[in-house]
Amino acid sequence: MEEVDITIIGAGVIGLAVSYVLSNFGKEIVVLEKNPSFGQETSSRNSEVIHAGIYYPKGSLKSETCIRGKSLLYGLCSRYNIPYRKLGKLIIAYDREGIDRLGGIYDNAVGCGIGDLRFLSRKEIKTLEPDIEAESAIFTPDTGIVDTHSLMKFFFQASKERNVDFAFSVEVIGIKKERSFYEITVNEPGGDSFSFQSRAVINCAGLESDKIAEFAGMDPEKLCYRIHYCKGQYFRMRNPDKFRIKHLVYPPPTEIDLGIHLTPDLGGGIRLGPDAKYVKEINYDIEEKEKYAFLSSVSKFLPSLEKDDLIPDTAGVRPKLQSEEDGFRDFVIQDEGKNGFPNFVDLIGIESPGLTSCLAIAETVKKFIESA
Ligand SMILES: Cc1cc2nc3c(=O)[nH]c(=O)nc-3n(C[C@H](O)[C@H](O)[C@H](O)COP(=O)(O)OP(=O)(O)OC[C@H]3O[C@@H](n4cnc5c(N)ncnc54)[C@H](O)[C@@H]3O)c2cc1C
């Protein structure tokens, strides 16, 4: 039976960042991806925002990997000419409740060590964003946007140059724990199955990461690893030049998402979204009628928005550990040795800010592998 040192399951931005960071390491690495190419699921269906890390509870993995990941990502993008822009972001409040919530967001961010935030008055908001109606806002200069496809392509090519093997259209269908390795069974493009041995496994399977842990013999219910799908739809401005939007503009976040926001993109367009709806099945259809909910939500702070300004764009599905009833759930970035699965690393529930955090998550994985 063939043998490799490390198998990475999933070639989204997380699997790719992990492969890039580990490829310096002199190990034989294979990346398995069920789609015909990299980054065809959540990693290409998001807002492409490099988050500053202001929302997440102090000390959480989301907070720590976002703040570290943001610096690593800006550094990588500028070193390797990966398109990005540090636009800055306004979190705005247009009513009493929102104004009260801005205070809590500010205090949390300062507690997390983010020092470059400032409050804006109504007049200052108008100077920065004349079309936005808001009473108060927090301005964070450190938020930006990145071309996610170029980022993933960079990780992919750099990993290949350092001899990482990529196997596309290859789906993992079974994992058996043996004494000193894992036997991994895959479905190959022709439909045949094939098994090989791997000394370490890194589960970067996004929306299916709970199932991969289950294949290996872990109990997702007991470990609280079950993924809940939470769909987010986007609309796009038909005529972006109608609006003078220069920054990212967000309402205060809800319990489950960051609120429908305005994101200028690198091509000069403006996207609105995502919304958030828990769903049972994964599908990426956009419901045209949802534009009325978008209109109602966004026109509260962009009053010149009209229904004919909106055209359907894309949708993504968040791999959430938090069910509709739960409160905050953190990323799982776990060396499963303590659960009886040595050399098996689980990355589960990597929703937002996973893109921002990708290099910091990869650094953590590297530490697990080095100390194994
Ligand atoms: C609507 C939305 C907006 C977001 N906005 C932002 C944002 O602005 N900023 C930010 O930082 N983060 C954002 N995120 C989060 C970010 O997109 C994710 O954290 C990140 O893309 C997760 O990457 P991943 O590699 O874990 O998952 P994926 O990209 O889903 O990759 C997992 C891969 O595993 C493969 N796979 C699964 N099962 C198997 C199997 N059995 N065998 C082989 N391959 C398998 C899949 O095909 C897939 O390619 C957003 C997410 C959503 C949904």
The ligand as an SDF file (V2000), in Angstrom:
LIG
                    3D

 53 58  0  0  0  0  0  0  0  0999 V2000
  -21.3160   34.0940    3.0390 C   0  0  0  0  0  0  0  0  0  0  0  0
  -19.9210   34.0270    3.6180 C   0  0  0  0  0  0  0  0  0  0  0  0
  -19.1590   35.1860    3.7510 C   0  0  0  0  0  0  0  0  0  0  0  0
  -17.8920   35.1330    4.3150 C   0  0  0  0  0  0  0  0  0  0  0  0
  -17.1210   36.2790    4.3490 N   0  0  0  0  0  0  0  0  0  0  0  0
  -15.8780   36.2220    4.8550 C   0  0  0  0  0  0  0  0  0  0  0  0
  -15.0620   37.3810    4.8540 C   0  0  0  0  0  0  0  0  0  0  0  0
  -15.4200   38.4250    4.3100 O   0  0  0  0  0  0  0  0  0  0  0  0
  -13.8410   37.3120    5.4620 N   0  0  0  0  0  0  0  0  0  0  0  0
  -13.4050   36.1750    6.0390 C   0  0  0  0  0  0  0  0  0  0  0  0
  -12.3210   36.1970    6.6380 O   0  0  0  0  0  0  0  0  0  0  0  0
  -14.1230   35.0250    5.9970 N   0  0  0  0  0  0  0  0  0  0  0  0
  -15.3370   35.0220    5.3960 C   0  0  0  0  0  0  0  0  0  0  0  0
  -16.0850   33.8930    5.3210 N   0  0  0  0  0  0  0  0  0  0  0  0
  -15.5110   32.6510    5.8190 C   0  0  0  0  0  0  0  0  0  0  0  0
  -14.5520   32.0030    4.8170 C   0  0  0  0  0  0  0  0  0  0  0  0
  -15.0790   32.0400    3.5110 O   0  0  0  0  0  0  0  0  0  0  0  0
  -14.2980   30.5570    5.2580 C   0  0  0  0  0  0  0  0  0  0  0  0
  -13.8570   30.5630    6.5940 O   0  0  0  0  0  0  0  0  0  0  0  0
  -13.2480   29.8550    4.4200 C   0  0  0  0  0  0  0  0  0  0  0  0
  -13.5050   30.0130    3.0450 O   0  0  0  0  0  0  0  0  0  0  0  0
  -13.2290   28.3840    4.7880 C   0  0  0  0  0  0  0  0  0  0  0  0
  -12.3190   27.7250    3.9600 O   0  0  0  0  0  0  0  0  0  0  0  0
  -12.1940   26.1620    3.9820 P   0  0  0  0  0  0  0  0  0  0  0  0
  -11.0160   25.8290    3.1850 O   0  0  0  0  0  0  0  0  0  0  0  0
  -12.2650   25.6830    5.4070 O   0  0  0  0  0  0  0  0  0  0  0  0
  -13.5620   25.6330    3.3340 O   0  0  0  0  0  0  0  0  0  0  0  0
  -13.9480   25.3740    1.8010 P   0  0  0  0  0  0  0  0  0  0  0  0
  -13.5890   26.4940    0.9500 O   0  0  0  0  0  0  0  0  0  0  0  0
  -15.3810   24.9470    1.8170 O   0  0  0  0  0  0  0  0  0  0  0  0
  -13.0350   24.1540    1.4030 O   0  0  0  0  0  0  0  0  0  0  0  0
  -13.2550   22.8520    1.8750 C   0  0  0  0  0  0  0  0  0  0  0  0
  -12.9260   21.9120    0.7470 C   0  0  0  0  0  0  0  0  0  0  0  0
  -13.0030   20.5600    1.2020 O   0  0  0  0  0  0  0  0  0  0  0  0
  -13.4710   19.7900    0.1250 C   0  0  0  0  0  0  0  0  0  0  0  0
  -14.0050   18.5320    0.6430 N   0  0  0  0  0  0  0  0  0  0  0  0
  -15.0620   18.3670    1.4930 C   0  0  0  0  0  0  0  0  0  0  0  0
  -15.2790   17.0630    1.7360 N   0  0  0  0  0  0  0  0  0  0  0  0
  -14.3360   16.3790    1.0310 C   0  0  0  0  0  0  0  0  0  0  0  0
  -14.0640   14.9930    0.8600 C   0  0  0  0  0  0  0  0  0  0  0  0
  -14.8040   14.0440    1.4610 N   0  0  0  0  0  0  0  0  0  0  0  0
  -13.0230   14.6240    0.0660 N   0  0  0  0  0  0  0  0  0  0  0  0
  -12.2680   15.5840   -0.5730 C   0  0  0  0  0  0  0  0  0  0  0  0
  -12.5180   16.8990   -0.4610 N   0  0  0  0  0  0  0  0  0  0  0  0
  -13.5280   17.3060    0.3330 C   0  0  0  0  0  0  0  0  0  0  0  0
  -14.5330   20.6650   -0.5020 C   0  0  0  0  0  0  0  0  0  0  0  0
  -14.8410   20.2730   -1.8280 O   0  0  0  0  0  0  0  0  0  0  0  0
  -13.9140   22.0490   -0.4060 C   0  0  0  0  0  0  0  0  0  0  0  0
  -13.2230   22.4190   -1.5810 O   0  0  0  0  0  0  0  0  0  0  0  0
  -17.3550   33.9000    4.7550 C   0  0  0  0  0  0  0  0  0  0  0  0
  -18.1180   32.7320    4.6100 C   0  0  0  0  0  0  0  0  0  0  0  0
  -19.3820   32.7880    4.0260 C   0  0  0  0  0  0  0  0  0  0  0  0
  -20.1690   31.5280    3.8240 C   0  0  0  0  0  0  0  0  0  0  0  0
  1  2  1  0
  2  3  1  0
  2 52  2  0
  3  4  2  0
  4  5  1  0
  4 50  1  0
  5  6  2  0
  6  7  1  0
  6 13  1  0
  7  8  2  0
  7  9  1  0
  9 10  1  0
 10 11  2  0
 10 12  1  0
 12 13  2  0
 13 14  1  0
 14 15  1  0
 14 50  1  0
 15 16  1  0
 16 17  1  0
 16 18  1  0
 18 19  1  0
 18 20  1  0
 20 21  1  0
 20 22  1  0
 22 23  1  0
 23 24  1  0
 24 25  2  0
 24 26  1  0
 24 27  1  0
 27 28  1  0
 28 29  2  0
 28 30  1  0
 28 31  1  0
 31 32  1  0
 32 33  1  0
 33 34  1  0
 33 48  1  0
 34 35  1  0
 35 36  1  0
 35 46  1  0
 36 37  1  0
 36 45  1  0
 37 38  2  0
 38 39  1  0
 39 40  1  0
 39 45  2  0
 40 41  1  0
 40 42  2  0
 42 43  1  0
 43 44  2  0
 44 45  1  0
 46 47  1  0
 46 48  1  0
 48 49  1  0
 50 51  2  0
 51 52  1  0
 52 53  1  0
M  END
$$$$
